[in-house]
Amino acid sequence: MTQALHPLTASMVNQLNRVDVISNNLANANTKGFKEDALVEGSFNNYLEKKIQKDQPTDKESVVMNTIPKIDGSFMDEQMGSIKSTGNTLDFALNQRDMFFKIKKPNGEQQLTRDGSFKVLDGQLVTQNGDLVLDKQNNPITVNNDKELSTDIGVVKTPFTNLTKVGDNNYKVNNSDEMVEVVRGADYTLRGAIETSNVNTIKSMVQLIEAQREFERSQKAITSIDAINGKVIDSIGNGR
């Protein structure tokens, strides 16, 4: 009976993780250029089979728990958000899903973003967080009084699998060899427009409700098992 507690407990942990991810997606439903995250749920059986294939010894506990649900990993939804015209000459959107603007953090680290809602700070083009927007040569871009840029914004191309979210709606490149400089980045840049978040709020709300209900079902099942175990123990203790 107690063996059933393992998969139920694991399921509850997984649903809590799902709630955290979905809640973060919903919180960024209005964040420009945001890409929603998702989790992949599998079972311990996958890891057990890999261990057996490598001729590694397996203990009894691993065999018993081989169906326990487990979070296998996470991924970003690469789907583009809709392009919205703003009329703001300092707003920019990319019309290709695997392209990004180059930016520079105050500590000198270069990162990428799809949030093109830029502004001017001390005569230079920066993000809403104050990070410098770079050109093709990785130099800051100056802006004159007429909001004309000194040069084109630097655009690079890389798959989402080569990126890691680092906060502020920015990405860090994992392998620079998989990043390619777009020669004519202006051809893929729309001025006076922004890319909205790709979070579908209705779908996310449904997923959030499903995760909460799944958590509650597992919780009730554990409570029932605990009650049954209590009755069994009482019966044995009373000699019945």
N, C-alpha and C positions, 0 to 999 in steps of 0.2 A: 504493500500500500504506500509506504514511504517513498518508493522509487518514482511514483507519479509526481512527487513534489519537485523533483529536479527539472523536468521539462516545463512545468507550470511556473516555477520561479524564474527560469530562463526566459520564458515568454513574457513575464511581467517586466523584466529588465529590458528586453528588446522593445517593448511598447513604450517604456519611459524614454528610451533613446529616440524612438520615432517621434514622440511628442515634442522632444527638444528640437529636433531638426525641422519638423513641420511648423512649430511655433516661430522659429527663426525665419523660415520662409515667409510666413504671414506678416511678420514684423517688417520685412523688406519688400512687401508688395508694391510699395511706391518708391523704392530705391532705383534710381536710373541705372539701367544696364545690368541689374542684378540677375544672377543665375541661381535658380533654386537647387537645393541639394536633396538627395534621396539616399536611402539605405537599402542594401541588399541582404535579405534574410535567407539563411540556408540551414543546414543541420550539422551537428558534430560528426555525422556519418561521413561527410566529405573528407574530414581530416583523418578519421580513423582509416579509411580506405587508402589514403596516401601513405600512412604509416605502415600498413600491411604490405603495400607494393614495394616499399623500401626494405622489406624483411626486418623491420624493427619490432621488438616484442611489444605486445599489447596486454594490458592487465584486464581483469574482469570488470573493473569499474568503467573502463573505456567502452567495452562491449555493451554493457548495460545501458550506458548513457548515449549510445550512438545516434539516437533520434532527437536529442535535445536541440531546440532551435537556437541559432546563433547568428549574430550580425556578421556577414561575410565581408562587407566593405561598404563604401559610399561612393557616390559619383555626382557630378554636376550635370544638370540638364543643359545641353548645348543650344537648345532652341532659342532663336532670337526673340526678343520682345518686340512689340510693335514700334514702328518709327512714328514719332509725333512731332509735327511741325510746331515750333515755338516762336519763330520770327526773331529770336535773339541771335545776333551775329557771333556770339561767343559760345553758342551751343553747337556741338558736332556729334554726328552719329555715323557709325560704320555699317555698311550694307552687306557685309560678309560676316558670318558667324565666328570664323576662326581668326579674325583680325583684332588687333588691340592697339591702343595709344600707349606710347612710352612716356613714363613719368619718372621723376627723381625725388626721393624722400630727403628730408633735411639732413639725414646722416650720410647721404651720398649713394644709398642703395637704389638701383634702378628696378622699377616694377612696371606692371602693365595694368591697364584698366579699360573698360568699355563705357565708363561713365564720362561722357563728353560735355557735361555741363560745367564749362570752364568760366573763369573770371580773371580780372586783371589785378595784380598786386605788385606795387612798386614798378610798374611798367612792364611786367612780365606775365605771360600766360600761365595760370596755375589752376589746379583742381579746387573743388570746394573745400578741401582740407588743407590747402596751401602748398601742395606738392607741385614742383615745377613740371611743366609740360615740355617735352623734348622734341627736337627736330631729327632728321635722319642721321645727323652727325652727333647726336646725343648732347646738343647744346640747348640752353634755354631759349625760348621764343619771346621776343619783345613785341609789344603792342603799342601803336601810336594813338594819338587822340581820336582818330577816326575809326579806331578798333580794327585797323588793318594789321595783319601779322607780318613779321619780318621774313618769315619763311614758312613752308608747309610743315604741318605736324607730322612727326615720325610715326609710321605705322608698321607693325610687324605681324607676321603670321605664324601661328603655332597651334597645335592641337590642345584641347582642354585637358587631355590626359597628361600633358607636360606642365600643368599649372597647379599651384597650391594657393588657396585663399589665405590672405595674410591680414585681413581687416581693412577698414576704410574702403571697402568695395574694390580692393586691389588684388593683384595676383603676383606670385613669385614664380619665376621660370625654374623648373627643376633641371632641365638639360638645355644649355644654350645652343647646342648643336642642332636641336630640333626647332629653333627659332630662325625665321627667315625675314630679312628686311624687305618690305614691299617698296619697290623702286618708285612707282607712281602712286603713293598712298592717297593723294588728293582725289584720284579717280574713284576711290571707294569710300570717300568721306562726304557726308551731306552736311552742309552748313545751315544753321538756323533750324536744326532738328535734334532730337534726342531719342535714344532707344529706351523704352520703358522696361520695367522688370518683366521677366517671363513667368512670374508666379501667377498661377490660376487660383484666385482666392476661393472660388466655389469648390474646386477639386481639393484644395488643401484643407478646407473646412470639413469636407466629407472624410478625408484621410484622418484628420485629427479626431473626429467622432469615432471612427472605426478603431483607432488605436486605444482610445479611452475605454471603449466597450470591451475590447479584447482583454485589456488589463483587468477590468472589473470581473469578467468571466473567469479568468485564471485565479483572481483573488477569492471569489466565491467557492471555486472548486477546492482551493487549499483549505478554506474554512470548513468545508464539508468533510474533507479527508481528516482534518484535525478532530472534528467532532466524532467521526466514526472510530478513530484510534482511541479517543478518550473512553468511548463506550466499551470497546474491546478490553482495554486495560482494567476498567472497573469490573467487567464480568470475570476476567481472570483473577483479579484480586479478591473477589467475593466468592470464588470457587464455583461460579455458575457456568 
